[in-house]
Structure formats: C-alpha cells, structure tokens
C-alpha cells in the first residue's frame, strides 16, 4: 500500500485512497468524499489517524 501511495501525485486522489483504506464507518468515508476542499479532506483524515493512534496507545497501556 505504501508503494502505491508514494506514486500518487494528486492530493485529491491521495485523500480518496487513504479514506478508502482506513477503518472508518461508511458514513465517515462518504463524508470525506463529499468534502470539496482537498485540504479539509486531508486535515480530517489526519485527525482521524491521530485519534485512532491515541486510542490504540491507550489500549496498549491498559
């Protein structure tokens, strides 16, 4: 997957590809696809990744 992400040069396509492979609810994935601003989509995905990472860290420390 990382190899295919490295070859994507279009930010909108990158956001769509990342969203498709993230463990998000279908409604959340659809929300990402409906965002017209690419920066907003990428920021949303980054926030989701950070949230997931924080949750995973809390689970590991329990």
N, CA, C and O atoms as a Maestro MAE file, in Angstrom:
{
 s_m_m2io_version
 :::
 2.0.0
}

f_m_ct {
 s_m_title
 :::
 protein
 m_atom[248] {
  # First column is atom index #
  i_m_mmod_type
  r_m_x_coord
  r_m_y_coord
  r_m_z_coord
  i_m_residue_number
  s_m_chain_name
  s_m_pdb_residue_name
  s_m_pdb_atom_name
  i_m_atomic_number
  :::
  1 25 0.819 -1.192 0.000 1 A "UNK " " N  " 7
  2 3 0.000 0.000 0.000 1 A "UNK " " CA " 6
  3 2 0.863 1.256 0.000 1 A "UNK " " C  " 6
  4 15 0.563 2.207 -0.722 1 A "UNK " " O  " 8
  5 25 1.928 1.276 0.796 2 A "UNK " " N  " 7
  6 3 2.780 2.458 0.829 2 A "UNK " " CA " 6
  7 2 3.386 2.760 -0.528 2 A "UNK " " C  " 6
  8 15 3.533 3.925 -0.898 2 A "UNK " " O  " 8
  9 25 3.734 1.735 -1.266 3 A "UNK " " N  " 7
  10 3 4.294 1.941 -2.594 3 A "UNK " " CA " 6
  11 2 3.279 2.627 -3.492 3 A "UNK " " C  " 6
  12 15 3.628 3.549 -4.230 3 A "UNK " " O  " 8
  13 25 2.039 2.193 -3.439 4 A "UNK " " N  " 7
  14 3 1.019 2.813 -4.284 4 A "UNK " " CA " 6
  15 2 0.722 4.240 -3.830 4 A "UNK " " C  " 6
  16 15 0.435 5.095 -4.667 4 A "UNK " " O  " 8
  17 25 0.782 4.518 -2.536 5 A "UNK " " N  " 7
  18 3 0.568 5.882 -2.055 5 A "UNK " " CA " 6
  19 2 1.687 6.809 -2.506 5 A "UNK " " C  " 6
  20 15 1.443 7.973 -2.826 5 A "UNK " " O  " 8
  21 25 2.907 6.300 -2.532 6 A "UNK " " N  " 7
  22 3 4.037 7.116 -2.965 6 A "UNK " " CA " 6
  23 2 3.918 7.551 -4.414 6 A "UNK " " C  " 6
  24 15 4.468 8.585 -4.794 6 A "UNK " " O  " 8
  25 25 3.215 6.787 -5.225 7 A "UNK " " N  " 7
  26 3 3.106 7.114 -6.645 7 A "UNK " " CA " 6
  27 2 1.966 8.088 -6.942 7 A "UNK " " C  " 6
  28 15 1.853 8.571 -8.069 7 A "UNK " " O  " 8
  29 25 1.128 8.380 -5.962 8 A "UNK " " N  " 7
  30 3 0.000 9.297 -6.178 8 A "UNK " " CA " 6
  31 2 0.492 10.733 -6.062 8 A "UNK " " C  " 6
  32 15 1.035 11.136 -5.033 8 A "UNK " " O  " 8
  33 25 0.296 11.491 -7.124 9 A "UNK " " N  " 7
  34 3 0.747 12.883 -7.140 9 A "UNK " " CA " 6
  35 2 -0.386 13.881 -6.911 9 A "UNK " " C  " 6
  36 15 -0.134 15.032 -6.556 9 A "UNK " " O  " 8
  37 25 -1.629 13.450 -7.110 10 A "UNK " " N  " 7
  38 3 -2.785 14.320 -6.953 10 A "UNK " " CA " 6
  39 2 -3.307 14.232 -5.518 10 A "UNK " " C  " 6
  40 15 -3.626 13.144 -5.040 10 A "UNK " " O  " 8
  41 25 -3.395 15.370 -4.834 11 A "UNK " " N  " 7
  42 3 -3.803 15.384 -3.426 11 A "UNK " " CA " 6
  43 2 -5.217 14.845 -3.230 11 A "UNK " " C  " 6
  44 15 -5.482 14.157 -2.244 11 A "UNK " " O  " 8
  45 25 -6.118 15.144 -4.143 12 A "UNK " " N  " 7
  46 3 -7.494 14.656 -4.021 12 A "UNK " " CA " 6
  47 2 -7.533 13.135 -4.130 12 A "UNK " " C  " 6
  48 15 -8.245 12.469 -3.378 12 A "UNK " " O  " 8
  49 25 -6.776 12.599 -5.056 13 A "UNK " " N  " 7
  50 3 -6.737 11.141 -5.219 13 A "UNK " " CA " 6
  51 2 -6.094 10.487 -3.996 13 A "UNK " " C  " 6
  52 15 -6.531 9.422 -3.561 13 A "UNK " " O  " 8
  53 25 -5.066 11.116 -3.445 14 A "UNK " " N  " 7
  54 3 -4.426 10.599 -2.238 14 A "UNK " " CA " 6
  55 2 -5.431 10.536 -1.089 14 A "UNK " " C  " 6
  56 15 -5.522 9.526 -0.391 14 A "UNK " " O  " 8
  57 25 -6.181 11.617 -0.897 15 A "UNK " " N  " 7
  58 3 -7.181 11.645 0.175 15 A "UNK " " CA " 6
  59 2 -8.220 10.547 -0.017 15 A "UNK " " C  " 6
  60 15 -8.593 9.865 0.938 15 A "UNK " " O  " 8
  61 25 -8.683 10.378 -1.246 16 A "UNK " " N  " 7
  62 3 -9.687 9.344 -1.522 16 A "UNK " " CA " 6
  63 2 -9.133 7.947 -1.264 16 A "UNK " " C  " 6
  64 15 -9.827 7.095 -0.711 16 A "UNK " " O  " 8
  65 25 -7.893 7.713 -1.662 17 A "UNK " " N  " 7
  66 3 -7.277 6.397 -1.482 17 A "UNK " " CA " 6
  67 2 -7.064 6.093 -0.003 17 A "UNK " " C  " 6
  68 15 -7.342 4.984 0.453 17 A "UNK " " O  " 8
  69 25 -6.574 7.071 0.738 18 A "UNK " " N  " 7
  70 3 -6.358 6.880 2.177 18 A "UNK " " CA " 6
  71 2 -7.691 6.612 2.872 18 A "UNK " " C  " 6
  72 15 -7.792 5.706 3.698 18 A "UNK " " O  " 8
  73 25 -8.709 7.398 2.537 19 A "UNK " " N  " 7
  74 3 -10.027 7.208 3.155 19 A "UNK " " CA " 6
  75 2 -10.579 5.818 2.865 19 A "UNK " " C  " 6
  76 15 -11.187 5.190 3.733 19 A "UNK " " O  " 8
  77 25 -10.367 5.347 1.658 20 A "UNK " " N  " 7
  78 3 -10.882 4.029 1.277 20 A "UNK " " CA " 6
  79 2 -10.238 2.907 2.078 20 A "UNK " " C  " 6
  80 15 -10.864 1.871 2.304 20 A "UNK " " O  " 8
  81 25 -8.991 3.101 2.512 21 A "UNK " " N  " 7
  82 3 -8.270 2.045 3.217 21 A "UNK " " CA " 6
  83 2 -8.274 2.196 4.738 21 A "UNK " " C  " 6
  84 15 -7.778 1.325 5.453 21 A "UNK " " O  " 8
  85 25 -8.836 3.304 5.232 22 A "UNK " " N  " 7
  86 3 -8.899 3.497 6.679 22 A "UNK " " CA " 6
  87 2 -10.088 2.743 7.259 22 A "UNK " " C  " 6
  88 15 -11.105 2.573 6.587 22 A "UNK " " O  " 8
  89 25 -9.964 2.289 8.507 23 A "UNK " " N  " 7
  90 3 -11.078 1.580 9.147 23 A "UNK " " CA " 6
  91 2 -12.133 2.565 9.662 23 A "UNK " " C  " 6
  92 15 -12.339 2.697 10.868 23 A "UNK " " O  " 8
  93 25 -12.790 3.245 8.735 24 A "UNK " " N  " 7
  94 3 -13.817 4.223 9.075 24 A "UNK " " CA " 6
  95 2 -15.197 3.643 8.786 24 A "UNK " " C  " 6
  96 15 -15.350 2.731 7.974 24 A "UNK " " O  " 8
  97 25 -16.189 4.191 9.464 25 A "UNK " " N  " 7
  98 3 -17.569 3.830 9.147 25 A "UNK " " CA " 6
  99 2 -17.867 4.324 7.736 25 A "UNK " " C  " 6
  100 15 -17.289 5.309 7.276 25 A "UNK " " O  " 8
  101 25 -18.762 3.641 7.065 26 A "UNK " " N  " 7
  102 3 -19.120 4.002 5.699 26 A "UNK " " CA " 6
  103 2 -19.580 5.456 5.612 26 A "UNK " " C  " 6
  104 15 -19.243 6.153 4.656 26 A "UNK " " O  " 8
  105 25 -20.341 5.916 6.595 27 A "UNK " " N  " 7
  106 3 -20.823 7.300 6.602 27 A "UNK " " CA " 6
  107 2 -19.660 8.286 6.685 27 A "UNK " " C  " 6
  108 15 -19.701 9.343 6.054 27 A "UNK " " O  " 8
  109 25 -18.619 7.949 7.461 28 A "UNK " " N  " 7
  110 3 -17.443 8.817 7.565 28 A "UNK " " CA " 6
  111 2 -16.684 8.856 6.246 28 A "UNK " " C  " 6
  112 15 -16.218 9.916 5.826 28 A "UNK " " O  " 8
  113 25 -16.560 7.710 5.594 29 A "UNK " " N  " 7
  114 3 -15.890 7.670 4.289 29 A "UNK " " CA " 6
  115 2 -16.655 8.509 3.276 29 A "UNK " " C  " 6
  116 15 -16.054 9.231 2.481 29 A "UNK " " O  " 8
  117 25 -17.975 8.415 3.304 30 A "UNK " " N  " 7
  118 3 -18.794 9.197 2.384 30 A "UNK " " CA " 6
  119 2 -18.631 10.681 2.663 30 A "UNK " " C  " 6
  120 15 -18.588 11.483 1.731 30 A "UNK " " O  " 8
  121 25 -18.540 11.058 3.935 31 A "UNK " " N  " 7
  122 3 -18.339 12.465 4.299 31 A "UNK " " CA " 6
  123 2 -17.048 13.000 3.704 31 A "UNK " " C  " 6
  124 15 -17.003 14.126 3.209 31 A "UNK " " O  " 8
  125 25 -16.004 12.192 3.753 32 A "UNK " " N  " 7
  126 3 -14.716 12.605 3.186 32 A "UNK " " CA " 6
  127 2 -14.866 12.834 1.686 32 A "UNK " " C  " 6
  128 15 -14.392 13.840 1.158 32 A "UNK " " O  " 8
  129 25 -15.518 11.912 1.008 33 A "UNK " " N  " 7
  130 3 -15.681 12.031 -0.441 33 A "UNK " " CA " 6
  131 2 -16.511 13.249 -0.827 33 A "UNK " " C  " 6
  132 15 -16.330 13.804 -1.910 33 A "UNK " " O  " 8
  133 25 -17.414 13.666 0.046 34 A "UNK " " N  " 7
  134 3 -18.275 14.806 -0.250 34 A "UNK " " CA " 6
  135 2 -17.614 16.148 0.040 34 A "UNK " " C  " 6
  136 15 -18.125 17.184 -0.386 34 A "UNK " " O  " 8
  137 25 -16.491 16.155 0.755 35 A "UNK " " N  " 7
  138 3 -15.791 17.410 1.036 35 A "UNK " " CA " 6
  139 2 -15.145 17.908 -0.250 35 A "UNK " " C  " 6
  140 15 -14.358 17.194 -0.872 35 A "UNK " " O  " 8
  141 25 -15.480 19.141 -0.648 36 A "UNK " " N  " 7
  142 3 -14.941 19.661 -1.905 36 A "UNK " " CA " 6
  143 2 -13.530 20.225 -1.740 36 A "UNK " " C  " 6
  144 15 -12.760 20.257 -2.700 36 A "UNK " " O  " 8
  145 25 -13.191 20.664 -0.542 37 A "UNK " " N  " 7
  146 3 -11.868 21.237 -0.303 37 A "UNK " " CA " 6
  147 2 -10.879 20.126 0.046 37 A "UNK " " C  " 6
  148 15 -11.050 19.418 1.038 37 A "UNK " " O  " 8
  149 25 -9.853 19.983 -0.774 38 A "UNK " " N  " 7
  150 3 -8.869 18.909 -0.588 38 A "UNK " " CA " 6
  151 2 -8.143 19.055 0.740 38 A "UNK " " C  " 6
  152 15 -7.923 18.063 1.435 38 A "UNK " " O  " 8
  153 25 -7.769 20.272 1.101 39 A "UNK " " N  " 7
  154 3 -7.074 20.472 2.376 39 A "UNK " " CA " 6
  155 2 -7.947 20.052 3.547 39 A "UNK " " C  " 6
  156 15 -7.459 19.460 4.511 39 A "UNK " " O  " 8
  157 25 -9.236 20.355 3.467 40 A "UNK " " N  " 7
  158 3 -10.174 19.953 4.524 40 A "UNK " " CA " 6
  159 2 -10.227 18.426 4.627 40 A "UNK " " C  " 6
  160 15 -10.235 17.877 5.729 40 A "UNK " " O  " 8
  161 25 -10.265 17.745 3.483 41 A "UNK " " N  " 7
  162 3 -10.301 16.278 3.483 41 A "UNK " " CA " 6
  163 2 -9.041 15.708 4.115 41 A "UNK " " C  " 6
  164 15 -9.112 14.802 4.945 41 A "UNK " " O  " 8
  165 25 -7.888 16.240 3.721 42 A "UNK " " N  " 7
  166 3 -6.629 15.725 4.261 42 A "UNK " " CA " 6
  167 2 -6.512 16.004 5.759 42 A "UNK " " C  " 6
  168 15 -6.043 15.150 6.511 42 A "UNK " " O  " 8
  169 25 -6.933 17.188 6.193 43 A "UNK " " N  " 7
  170 3 -6.889 17.513 7.623 43 A "UNK " " CA " 6
  171 2 -7.823 16.602 8.418 43 A "UNK " " C  " 6
  172 15 -7.477 16.158 9.513 43 A "UNK " " O  " 8
  173 25 -8.998 16.327 7.872 44 A "UNK " " N  " 7
  174 3 -9.950 15.429 8.523 44 A "UNK " " CA " 6
  175 2 -9.341 14.036 8.674 44 A "UNK " " C  " 6
  176 15 -9.425 13.426 9.740 44 A "UNK " " O  " 8
  177 25 -8.729 13.542 7.603 45 A "UNK " " N  " 7
  178 3 -8.116 12.210 7.651 45 A "UNK " " CA " 6
  179 2 -6.961 12.162 8.643 45 A "UNK " " C  " 6
  180 15 -6.800 11.176 9.362 45 A "UNK " " O  " 8
  181 25 -6.158 13.221 8.686 46 A "UNK " " N  " 7
  182 3 -5.061 13.274 9.659 46 A "UNK " " CA " 6
  183 2 -5.617 13.235 11.080 46 A "UNK " " C  " 6
  184 15 -5.079 12.537 11.939 46 A "UNK " " O  " 8
  185 25 -6.679 13.972 11.327 47 A "UNK " " N  " 7
  186 3 -7.295 13.975 12.660 47 A "UNK " " CA " 6
  187 2 -7.812 12.585 13.014 47 A "UNK " " C  " 6
  188 15 -7.678 12.142 14.154 47 A "UNK " " O  " 8
  189 25 -8.400 11.899 12.040 48 A "UNK " " N  " 7
  190 3 -8.900 10.544 12.285 48 A "UNK " " CA " 6
  191 2 -7.742 9.592 12.589 48 A "UNK " " C  " 6
  192 15 -7.860 8.735 13.465 48 A "UNK " " O  " 8
  193 25 -6.631 9.737 11.877 49 A "UNK " " N  " 7
  194 3 -5.463 8.882 12.127 49 A "UNK " " CA " 6
  195 2 -4.882 9.153 13.508 49 A "UNK " " C  " 6
  196 15 -4.520 8.221 14.226 49 A "UNK " " O  " 8
  197 25 -4.792 10.429 13.882 50 A "UNK " " N  " 7
  198 3 -4.262 10.776 15.197 50 A "UNK " " CA " 6
  199 2 -5.180 10.260 16.299 50 A "UNK " " C  " 6
  200 15 -4.703 9.779 17.327 50 A "UNK " " O  " 8
  201 25 -6.473 10.354 16.096 51 A "UNK " " N  " 7
  202 3 -7.440 9.852 17.073 51 A "UNK " " CA " 6
  203 2 -7.309 8.343 17.228 51 A "UNK " " C  " 6
  204 15 -7.328 7.821 18.342 51 A "UNK " " O  " 8
  205 25 -7.176 7.651 16.109 52 A "UNK " " N  " 7
  206 3 -7.016 6.194 16.134 52 A "UNK " " CA " 6
  207 2 -5.713 5.812 16.824 52 A "UNK " " C  " 6
  208 15 -5.668 4.855 17.598 52 A "UNK " " O  " 8
  209 25 -4.664 6.559 16.542 53 A "UNK " " N  " 7
  210 3 -3.362 6.279 17.159 53 A "UNK " " CA " 6
  211 2 -3.425 6.494 18.666 53 A "UNK " " C  " 6
  212 15 -2.862 5.711 19.432 53 A "UNK " " O  " 8
  213 25 -4.105 7.548 19.092 54 A "UNK " " N  " 7
  214 3 -4.247 7.811 20.527 54 A "UNK " " CA " 6
  215 2 -5.042 6.707 21.205 54 A "UNK " " C  " 6
  216 15 -4.685 6.256 22.293 54 A "UNK " " O  " 8
  217 25 -6.117 6.274 20.565 55 A "UNK " " N  " 7
  218 3 -6.941 5.204 21.131 55 A "UNK " " CA " 6
  219 2 -6.149 3.910 21.219 55 A "UNK " " C  " 6
  220 15 -6.261 3.183 22.206 55 A "UNK " " O  " 8
  221 25 -5.360 3.616 20.214 56 A "UNK " " N  " 7
  222 3 -4.538 2.409 20.216 56 A "UNK " " CA " 6
  223 2 -3.500 2.473 21.331 56 A "UNK " " C  " 6
  224 15 -3.228 1.468 21.987 56 A "UNK " " O  " 8
  225 25 -2.924 3.646 21.546 57 A "UNK " " N  " 7
  226 3 -1.947 3.819 22.615 57 A "UNK " " CA " 6
  227 2 -2.561 3.633 23.984 57 A "UNK " " C  " 6
  228 15 -1.940 3.051 24.873 57 A "UNK " " O  " 8
  229 25 -3.780 4.124 24.161 58 A "UNK " " N  " 7
  230 3 -4.470 3.961 25.451 58 A "UNK " " CA " 6
  231 2 -4.780 2.493 25.703 58 A "UNK " " C  " 6
  232 15 -4.661 2.015 26.831 58 A "UNK " " O  " 8
  233 25 -5.182 1.772 24.649 59 A "UNK " " N  " 7
  234 3 -5.480 0.347 24.799 59 A "UNK " " CA " 6
  235 2 -4.228 -0.434 25.174 59 A "UNK " " C  " 6
  236 15 -4.295 -1.363 25.979 59 A "UNK " " O  " 8
  237 25 -3.098 -0.068 24.604 60 A "UNK " " N  " 7
  238 3 -1.850 -0.776 24.873 60 A "UNK " " CA " 6
  239 2 -1.383 -0.539 26.310 60 A "UNK " " C  " 6
  240 15 -0.746 -1.403 26.913 60 A "UNK " " O  " 8
  241 25 -1.705 0.635 26.852 61 A "UNK " " N  " 7
  242 3 -1.274 0.969 28.207 61 A "UNK " " CA " 6
  243 2 -2.223 0.438 29.275 61 A "UNK " " C  " 6
  244 15 -1.920 0.536 30.465 61 A "UNK " " O  " 8
  245 25 -3.350 -0.114 28.884 62 A "UNK " " N  " 7
  246 3 -4.338 -0.623 29.862 62 A "UNK " " CA " 6
  247 2 -3.980 -1.990 30.355 62 A "UNK " " C  " 6
  248 15 -4.700 -2.558 31.176 62 A "UNK " " O  " 8
  :::
 }
 m_bond[247] {
  # First column is bond index #
  i_m_from
  i_m_to
  i_m_order
  :::
  1 1 2 1
  2 2 3 1
  3 3 4 2
  4 3 5 1
  5 5 6 1
  6 6 7 1
  7 7 8 2
  8 7 9 1
  9 9 10 1
  10 10 11 1
  11 11 12 2
  12 11 13 1
  13 13 14 1
  14 14 15 1
  15 15 16 2
  16 15 17 1
  17 17 18 1
  18 18 19 1
  19 19 20 2
  20 19 21 1
  21 21 22 1
  22 22 23 1
  23 23 24 2
  24 23 25 1
  25 25 26 1
  26 26 27 1
  27 27 28 2
  28 27 29 1
  29 29 30 1
  30 30 31 1
  31 31 32 2
  32 31 33 1
  33 33 34 1
  34 34 35 1
  35 35 36 2
  36 35 37 1
  37 37 38 1
  38 38 39 1
  39 39 40 2
  40 39 41 1
  41 41 42 1
  42 42 43 1
  43 43 44 2
  44 43 45 1
  45 45 46 1
  46 46 47 1
  47 47 48 2
  48 47 49 1
  49 49 50 1
  50 50 51 1
  51 51 52 2
  52 51 53 1
  53 53 54 1
  54 54 55 1
  55 55 56 2
  56 55 57 1
  57 57 58 1
  58 58 59 1
  59 59 60 2
  60 59 61 1
  61 61 62 1
  62 62 63 1
  63 63 64 2
  64 63 65 1
  65 65 66 1
  66 66 67 1
  67 67 68 2
  68 67 69 1
  69 69 70 1
  70 70 71 1
  71 71 72 2
  72 71 73 1
  73 73 74 1
  74 74 75 1
  75 75 76 2
  76 75 77 1
  77 77 78 1
  78 78 79 1
  79 79 80 2
  80 79 81 1
  81 81 82 1
  82 82 83 1
  83 83 84 2
  84 83 85 1
  85 85 86 1
  86 86 87 1
  87 87 88 2
  88 87 89 1
  89 89 90 1
  90 90 91 1
  91 91 92 2
  92 91 93 1
  93 93 94 1
  94 94 95 1
  95 95 96 2
  96 95 97 1
  97 97 98 1
  98 98 99 1
  99 99 100 2
  100 99 101 1
  101 101 102 1
  102 102 103 1
  103 103 104 2
  104 103 105 1
  105 105 106 1
  106 106 107 1
  107 107 108 2
  108 107 109 1
  109 109 110 1
  110 110 111 1
  111 111 112 2
  112 111 113 1
  113 113 114 1
  114 114 115 1
  115 115 116 2
  116 115 117 1
  117 117 118 1
  118 118 119 1
  119 119 120 2
  120 119 121 1
  121 121 122 1
  122 122 123 1
  123 123 124 2
  124 123 125 1
  125 125 126 1
  126 126 127 1
  127 127 128 2
  128 127 129 1
  129 129 130 1
  130 130 131 1
  131 131 132 2
  132 131 133 1
  133 133 134 1
  134 134 135 1
  135 135 136 2
  136 135 137 1
  137 137 138 1
  138 138 139 1
  139 139 140 2
  140 139 141 1
  141 141 142 1
  142 142 143 1
  143 143 144 2
  144 143 145 1
  145 145 146 1
  146 146 147 1
  147 147 148 2
  148 147 149 1
  149 149 150 1
  150 150 151 1
  151 151 152 2
  152 151 153 1
  153 153 154 1
  154 154 155 1
  155 155 156 2
  156 155 157 1
  157 157 158 1
  158 158 159 1
  159 159 160 2
  160 159 161 1
  161 161 162 1
  162 162 163 1
  163 163 164 2
  164 163 165 1
  165 165 166 1
  166 166 167 1
  167 167 168 2
  168 167 169 1
  169 169 170 1
  170 170 171 1
  171 171 172 2
  172 171 173 1
  173 173 174 1
  174 174 175 1
  175 175 176 2
  176 175 177 1
  177 177 178 1
  178 178 179 1
  179 179 180 2
  180 179 181 1
  181 181 182 1
  182 182 183 1
  183 183 184 2
  184 183 185 1
  185 185 186 1
  186 186 187 1
  187 187 188 2
  188 187 189 1
  189 189 190 1
  190 190 191 1
  191 191 192 2
  192 191 193 1
  193 193 194 1
  194 194 195 1
  195 195 196 2
  196 195 197 1
  197 197 198 1
  198 198 199 1
  199 199 200 2
  200 199 201 1
  201 201 202 1
  202 202 203 1
  203 203 204 2
  204 203 205 1
  205 205 206 1
  206 206 207 1
  207 207 208 2
  208 207 209 1
  209 209 210 1
  210 210 211 1
  211 211 212 2
  212 211 213 1
  213 213 214 1
  214 214 215 1
  215 215 216 2
  216 215 217 1
  217 217 218 1
  218 218 219 1
  219 219 220 2
  220 219 221 1
  221 221 222 1
  222 222 223 1
  223 223 224 2
  224 223 225 1
  225 225 226 1
  226 226 227 1
  227 227 228 2
  228 227 229 1
  229 229 230 1
  230 230 231 1
  231 231 232 2
  232 231 233 1
  233 233 234 1
  234 234 235 1
  235 235 236 2
  236 235 237 1
  237 237 238 1
  238 238 239 1
  239 239 240 2
  240 239 241 1
  241 241 242 1
  242 242 243 1
  243 243 244 2
  244 243 245 1
  245 245 246 1
  246 246 247 1
  247 247 248 2
  :::
 }
}
